[in-house]
Amino acid sequence: MGEWTIGDVVDAIADVIPDRTMTLCGQRRTTYGDMAQRTRRFANYLAGEGFGVQRERDELQNWECGQDRIALIMYNDRYPELVVGCLKARTVPVNVNHHYTPHEVADLLGYVKPRAVVYHKALGAAFANVLPPPGCELLIEVDDGSAAPALPGAVDFETAVAQGDPDRRIAGSPNDLIMYCTGGTTGRPKGVLWRQSDTYVSSMVGADHASASDIHEKVARNTGAPWFAVSPLMHAAGLWTVFSGVLAGLPVVLYDDRGKFDPRLVWQTAEREKVGLMTMVGDAYAAPLIEELHRRSYDLSSLYAIGTGGAATNPKHVSALLEKLPQLTIINGYGSSETGNMGFGHNQRGSHRETFDLREGGTVVSGDVTRFLQPGDPEVGWVVRTGRIPLGYFDDSEATRRTFPVVEGRRVVISGDRASLEADGTLRLYGRDSLVVNTGGEKVFVEEVEAVLRAHPAVADALVVGRDSDRWGQEIVALVQLHDRAAAAPETLHAACVEQLARFKAPKEFIIVDKVRRLGNGKADYRWARNTAASRQLDEATQRALA
């Protein structure tokens, strides 16, 4: 069985179904044939400018990258094309969150050290003060229909594509890298280095194909309904969704994210394109999508599944979706930039699953990271994956050694999540260890408290954090966003918590905020939450009353 690069898979698919739609974003429809040729041209343009491999993989440590990095500051449109084109050039595409501030983007680019930056025109204007970063030799500008001014010296993307050789194929290697920058919910993002072949197999439903014929047969059979990636592609989960579909020969619709998230546009697109599977990111997407379903009717009879991942989706939102669209299966995905797409939970009308079915390599190790746990073991350990896992963290030997240890002779990646294995082998997830608060000697997983608060009918969203306390060491604090025209006293929210949780898990303070801040991928902004909680203190008498 042979390993494959992502670019070679795209070309193999284009050889047999060149006229089938590969991606659709807004008014732009791109076929597999178009994608294969345009990415080949762009790769050859980059190669002609001297971009590619500077040191081969076998000369490097796991945290080192011998290929030129190309930072992508982009909306969803054209994103797959840029990723495939960079990979074909044997360069490393690196995702940059365009919701960051200029300071944060500058910090990330300083860490990644890209030799080129590709950006949509409006985003180039937004980050003009930090572009180009030190060491960057090439700026490539993608037209987005905006009137933003071009940056000095930038090359137009279409001009670059037109200059590339349409016929020459650069021979890549399965060892060539792709980098996923983590979401940065609790600290500065880290660049996770994956071999192309490993990320294709572990997160894009790929395989070690014996020949191109295997790919041809697979895509010829896949004539189902299009997929719809509502999730942003600048994050690993969204990109995995797109490539899981297109590398299987299915058309994938990309949400046009140049404007503010519009739930009406989502459902109109799903209806018009008759999509079968749709993906979103947790409560931040689910809540407005459900509100829109209550406002208007759509023909969504083709829709058979909604996948959600990257952030928690409250059971009340899952139930509401299933009530409005009873034919659905809600697929809760579990994974991270480090582990890949490694688990799924399925919910249908009348049923609810709280555990995840693990994909190959997914398991749990003991708390001291010395042994693998067995199904039914009562210990709460660490979620890990073995087999097709990343090489390490870019330019960070210590973090690589710490996160990718060897357990019982097998190299693993530790996710940072605490979990146990049920007797049936499924995963019961408790939460990220970095989000555990030690209060009065008791450990509290904040996500457990958040789930209770978000289930309250008056609560639109909630985050829970720890705050320094003379009495408790750390005390639990909740930041709560209420629904419009809803009211809920702190005592009411406290009572809802202690009804379902041990008393020590209930927040000592409930801070009502206009809006709970989340990152562009829908994940919680815990840095904002901690700063907000730290700026507020209850008087001692009130704390005693809630203790």
QUIWO-V205787 format. One line per field, one symbol per residue. psi: psi as a letter, one per 20 degrees, with the letter a starting at -180 (. if undefined). A space follows every 50 residues. Layout:
BEGIN
psi: ???
END
This chain:
BEGIN
psi: pqqqqghhgghhghhhlhiqpgqpociopprhgggggghgggghgghhjj qcphpqhiiqrhjqojqpqoponqahpighghgggghhikroppppojir rhghgggghhghlqiqppqqghhghhkhijqqrpipippppppjjrjqqq qpiqppghggghiqpihpppoaqiiqqqpoprhkhjapqqopopqghghg ghikkarnphrhhggghghhhnkaqqqonhqpiiqggghhgghhghijjq qppppnkhaqpohghghgghggilqgpqqrnbhhhgghhghhhhhrqqnk hioiqppprhqqoqhhhghgghghmiiqppooqparhhhaoiqqppprpi qppirppqrpipaprrhjliqpqqpipiqobpprqrdnrrgappknhghg hhimrppljpprpphiqprrprhjirpophrphijppookiqppohhggg hgghiphiphqqqprqppphgifqqppppppqqpjqqoqhhghghhgihi qqhiipqhqoopqhpppqrhjiqqnhgggggghhippqqhggghhi.
END
